[in-house]
């Protein structure tokens, strides 16, 4: 148990933890997570909605022609 409190052992453990954390950060820093440009993504969604509205037009005139029960 005494060898665990040796300053050399503690130093080696601390250095190995720091080096492994730096290696993990370097590995994950190069990952690609998809589109990062928010404006391109929003424009793509807007075009998709516009294309859907061209294929399925909505008819709101029926609601205006409904009779009302005013007395």
ABEGO torsion letter per residue (X at the ends): XAAAABAAAAAAAAAAAAAAAAAAAAAAAABBAEBABAAAAAAAAAAAAAAAAAABBBBAAAAAABBBBBX
